[in-house]
Amino acid sequence: MQGQGLPETMTAVGISEHGGPMVLKPEKRPLPMPRDGEILINVRAAGVNRPDVAQRKGAYPPPPGASDLPGLEVAGEVAALGKGVERWQLGDQVTALSPGGGYAQFCRVHESNALPIPNGFTFTQAAALPETFFTVWHNVFERGGLAQGETLLVHGGSSGIGTTAIQLAHAFGATVIATAGSAEKCDSCCELGAARAVNCREEDFVQAVKEATDGRGADVILDMVGGEYIDRNYEAAAMDGRIVQIAFLSGAKAQANFSKLMVKRLTHTGSTLRPRSVEFKGRIASQLEANVWPLLSTRKVAPVMDTIFPLEEAWRAHERMEEGTHIGKIVLDVA
């Protein structure tokens, strides 16, 4: 391993027991050592995501071999190199996707799952990129096959995932319709490039999608809600539409009329990112660097930042996320 002047311990925020936000507590941990092909990142900022909340509650355990600490995305400087690392040098500024361990001063990741921080980005902005951009790229453009000229329906348009999906779909020439839970959130979606934003507390999104598409429906639907939305998504989808499921905030069980799948020739698919292999995530990283990083460096696309909390106050970040009033990304300032 290459690295100089590293401490033996670090401050991290662990899950003392499963429960509410206050179970997140600062603690001292031994410094994680990078294995073959891995880099150790001196973390300056870490993103906060729904899977972190689920892990805190005991509903989303880390995959085998991953850190038990929450935190799936970090930004910082390369502090040590494992054997065989080729791309990165000590001191390089990177943002990276991690299977866990982000709520800490140091985090190890495979070198292929790290990307250079885009030109002009702060560490806190860069930490808001990996989890949402990896997720959106794979689910909207690869699994959903969204193409230029098609219509994307994004549920939860004001979330970190939603704001990312709106911007990327708009940048690649798709028409975007978003749902959100307030007038303020709807306005934010339109500012990011949505052609239509539907206040789901006051409007029927199926009817709104039909009206906005002259009755065709949405070609791709990105859904993190589930529950009763599943059957309504089938109504809102166009012929040969693709529905991509990435979460079930309203429940994983629902009654649905599956004949619509046959009549409309629909595809209903879904995925989770965290358990996927290093090689799979590395392939997505390469796709992002080639297709999306130029948009970030020129600010044609940028993360929407909601709130930044100190690492030791990660519990406040989780409270903010569970309140559901945030717009964009919540980030921890580790530096």
C-alpha positions in Angstrom: 0.0 0.0 0.0 1.2 3.5 -0.8 0.3 6.3 1.6 2.0 8.7 4.0 1.2 10.2 7.4 -2.1 8.4 7.9 -3.7 8.3 11.3 -4.5 4.9 12.9 -8.1 5.9 13.8 -10.8 8.1 12.3 -14.1 9.6 13.3 -17.1 7.9 11.8 -20.9 8.0 12.3 -22.2 4.5 13.0 -25.6 3.0 13.6 -25.7 2.2 17.4 -29.0 0.3 17.0 -31.8 0.2 14.5 -34.3 3.0 15.0 -34.8 6.7 14.5 -32.3 9.3 13.4 -30.8 9.7 16.9 -29.2 6.2 16.7 -26.6 7.7 14.4 -23.7 8.4 16.7 -20.1 9.6 16.2 -17.5 7.0 17.1 -13.8 6.1 16.6 -12.9 3.4 14.1 -9.6 1.9 12.9 -8.6 3.3 9.6 -9.8 1.1 6.7 -6.9 -0.2 4.6 -7.3 -0.3 0.8 -7.2 -3.8 -0.7 -5.9 -4.8 -4.1 -7.3 -2.4 -6.7 -8.7 0.0 -4.1 -8.0 3.5 -3.1 -8.4 5.1 0.3 -10.2 8.5 0.1 -9.7 11.2 2.7 -13.4 12.1 2.7 -14.3 15.8 2.6 -18.0 15.3 2.0 -20.5 12.4 1.9 -24.0 12.2 0.3 -27.1 11.2 2.2 -29.6 8.9 0.5 -32.7 6.9 1.1 -30.8 3.6 1.4 -28.9 5.1 4.3 -32.3 5.7 6.1 -33.4 2.2 5.3 -30.1 0.7 6.7 -30.5 2.8 9.8 -34.0 1.2 10.3 -32.6 -2.3 9.7 -34.3 -2.8 6.4 -31.3 -2.6 4.0 -28.2 -4.4 5.4 -24.9 -3.8 3.7 -23.8 -6.4 1.1 -21.1 -9.0 2.1 -17.7 -7.5 2.5 -18.9 -3.9 2.7 -18.5 -1.5 5.7 -21.3 -1.5 8.2 -21.2 2.3 8.3 -23.8 4.1 6.2 -22.9 6.3 3.2 -22.9 5.3 -0.4 -21.1 8.3 -2.0 -18.1 10.4 -1.1 -15.8 13.1 -2.4 -12.3 13.8 -1.3 -8.6 13.3 -2.0 -6.8 10.0 -2.6 -4.8 9.2 0.6 -3.5 5.7 -0.1 -3.3 3.3 -3.0 -3.8 -0.4 -2.8 -1.7 -2.8 -4.8 -2.3 -2.7 -8.6 -4.0 0.7 -8.7 -3.2 2.3 -12.1 -5.4 5.3 -12.7 -5.1 7.4 -9.5 -2.2 9.1 -7.7 -2.0 10.3 -4.1 -3.7 13.7 -3.8 -6.0 13.3 -6.7 -9.5 14.7 -6.1 -12.2 12.2 -6.7 -15.9 11.4 -6.1 -16.8 7.8 -5.7 -19.6 5.3 -5.3 -19.2 3.1 -2.2 -21.2 0.0 -1.0 -20.9 1.6 2.5 -18.6 3.5 4.8 -19.2 7.0 3.5 -20.1 8.5 6.9 -16.4 8.7 8.0 -13.2 10.6 7.6 -11.7 7.9 5.4 -13.4 5.5 3.0 -12.0 2.8 0.7 -13.5 2.1 -2.8 -12.4 0.3 -5.9 -10.5 2.5 -8.2 -12.9 1.9 -11.1 -15.9 3.2 -9.0 -14.2 6.6 -8.6 -14.4 9.5 -11.0 -12.6 12.9 -11.2 -14.4 15.8 -9.6 -15.9 17.8 -12.4 -14.3 21.2 -13.2 -15.2 23.9 -10.7 -17.2 21.6 -8.3 -16.7 21.8 -4.5 -16.3 18.7 -2.5 -19.9 19.0 -1.2 -21.3 19.3 -4.7 -19.2 16.4 -6.0 -20.4 14.2 -3.1 -23.9 14.7 -4.4 -23.2 13.0 -7.7 -22.4 9.3 -7.6 -25.5 7.6 -6.1 -28.0 9.6 -8.1 -26.1 9.8 -11.4 -25.2 6.0 -11.4 -28.8 5.2 -10.5 -30.4 7.4 -13.1 -28.0 6.5 -15.9 -28.6 2.8 -15.5 -32.3 2.8 -14.9 -33.5 5.6 -17.2 -31.1 5.2 -20.1 -30.0 1.6 -19.9 -32.9 -0.4 -18.5 -35.6 2.2 -19.6 -33.9 2.8 -22.9 -35.0 6.5 -23.0 -34.3 8.0 -26.4 -34.3 11.5 -27.8 -37.9 12.6 -28.6 -39.5 10.3 -26.1 -41.4 11.3 -22.9 -40.1 10.4 -19.4 -42.4 10.5 -16.4 -40.4 11.0 -13.2 -42.1 10.4 -9.8 -40.6 12.3 -6.9 -39.2 14.9 -9.2 -37.8 17.1 -6.5 -35.7 14.3 -4.8 -32.0 13.8 -5.5 -32.9 11.1 -8.0 -35.7 13.1 -9.5 -33.8 16.3 -10.0 -31.0 14.3 -11.7 -33.4 12.4 -14.0 -35.1 15.6 -15.1 -31.9 17.3 -16.0 -30.3 14.4 -17.8 -33.4 13.4 -19.8 -33.9 17.1 -20.8 -30.2 17.3 -21.8 -30.5 14.3 -24.0 -33.5 15.5 -25.9 -36.4 13.9 -24.0 -39.6 15.6 -22.8 -40.0 15.3 -19.1 -43.1 15.2 -16.9 -42.5 15.2 -13.1 -44.7 14.6 -10.1 -44.0 16.3 -6.8 -45.9 17.1 -3.6 -46.1 20.9 -3.5 -46.3 23.9 -5.7 -42.8 24.9 -4.7 -41.4 21.5 -5.7 -43.3 21.6 -9.0 -41.8 25.0 -9.8 -38.3 23.5 -9.1 -38.9 20.7 -11.5 -39.9 23.0 -14.3 -36.9 25.2 -13.6 -34.7 22.1 -14.1 -36.3 21.3 -17.5 -39.6 19.5 -16.9 -42.2 20.5 -19.5 -44.9 19.7 -17.0 -45.0 19.2 -13.3 -47.9 17.6 -11.6 -48.8 18.3 -7.9 -49.7 14.8 -6.9 -51.6 16.0 -3.9 -54.0 18.0 -6.1 -53.9 16.5 -9.5 -54.3 13.0 -11.2 -51.0 12.3 -12.8 -52.5 9.8 -15.2 -54.8 12.5 -16.7 -52.0 15.1 -16.7 -49.7 12.7 -18.6 -52.4 11.9 -21.2 -53.1 15.6 -21.7 -49.5 16.5 -22.0 -48.8 13.8 -24.6 -52.0 14.1 -26.7 -53.2 10.8 -25.3 -50.1 8.7 -26.0 -48.7 8.4 -22.5 -45.2 8.2 -21.2 -42.6 6.1 -23.0 -40.5 5.6 -19.8 -41.6 5.9 -16.2 -39.2 6.1 -13.3 -41.0 5.2 -10.1 -39.7 5.2 -6.5 -43.2 5.2 -5.0 -44.8 1.9 -5.7 -48.1 1.0 -4.0 -51.1 2.3 -5.9 -48.8 4.0 -8.3 -48.1 0.7 -9.9 -51.5 0.2 -11.5 -51.7 3.9 -12.4 -48.3 3.8 -14.1 -49.7 1.1 -16.4 -52.5 3.6 -17.3 -50.1 6.5 -17.8 -47.7 4.5 -20.0 -47.6 4.6 -23.8 -47.7 1.6 -26.0 -44.4 -0.3 -25.6 -43.7 1.8 -22.5 -41.0 0.9 -20.0 -41.6 1.3 -16.3 -38.5 1.2 -14.1 -38.9 0.6 -10.3 -36.1 1.8 -8.0 -37.9 2.0 -4.7 -41.3 1.4 -2.9 -41.8 4.4 -0.6 -45.6 3.6 -0.5 -45.2 -0.2 -0.3 -44.0 -3.1 -2.4 -47.4 -4.8 -2.6 -50.3 -3.6 -4.8 -53.3 -4.7 -6.8 -52.8 -4.1 -10.5 -54.5 -4.9 -13.7 -51.8 -6.9 -15.4 -53.8 -7.2 -18.6 -52.5 -3.7 -19.4 -49.0 -5.1 -19.6 -50.2 -7.4 -22.4 -52.5 -4.9 -24.2 -49.9 -2.1 -24.2 -46.8 -4.4 -24.6 -45.3 -2.9 -21.5 -42.1 -3.7 -19.8 -42.0 -3.4 -15.9 -38.4 -3.8 -14.7 -36.4 -2.6 -11.7 -33.0 -2.8 -10.0 -31.0 -2.0 -6.9 -27.5 -0.6 -7.2 -25.7 -1.3 -3.9 -25.4 -5.1 -4.2 -24.1 -5.0 -7.9 -20.5 -6.0 -8.6 -17.5 -3.7 -8.7 -17.2 -4.4 -12.4 -20.8 -3.5 -13.1 -20.4 -0.2 -11.3 -17.1 0.5 -13.1 -18.9 0.1 -16.4 -21.5 2.7 -15.4 -18.7 5.0 -14.2 -17.1 4.8 -17.7 -20.4 5.6 -19.4 -20.9 8.5 -17.1 -17.4 9.9 -17.6 -17.9 9.7 -21.4 -21.5 11.0 -21.7 -22.4 13.0 -18.5 -19.2 14.4 -17.0 -18.7 16.9 -19.9 -22.2 18.2 -19.2 -21.3 18.6 -15.5 -18.0 20.4 -16.3 -19.8 22.9 -18.5 -22.7 23.3 -16.0 -25.3 22.1 -18.4 -26.3 19.7 -15.6 -25.6 20.2 -11.9 -26.7 18.6 -8.6 -29.5 20.5 -6.8 -28.2 21.1 -3.3 -30.7 21.2 -0.4 -28.9 21.2 2.9 -25.3 20.6 4.2 -24.8 19.2 7.8 -21.6 18.5 9.7 -20.7 14.8 9.8 -21.4 14.6 13.6 -25.0 15.8 12.9 -25.8 13.1 10.4 -29.0 12.5 12.5 -30.2 16.0 11.4 -29.6 15.1 7.8 -31.8 12.0 8.2 -34.5 14.0 9.9 -34.4 16.4 7.0 -34.8 13.6 4.5 -37.6 11.9 6.4 -39.5 15.2 6.7 -39.9 15.0 2.9 -39.7 18.8 2.3 -36.2 18.8 0.8 -35.5 19.6 -2.8 -32.4 18.0 -4.2 -29.5 16.5 -2.3 -28.6 16.5 1.4 -24.8 16.3 2.1 -22.6 15.8 5.1 -19.5 18.1 5.4 -16.8 15.8 6.7 -13.9 18.2 6.5 
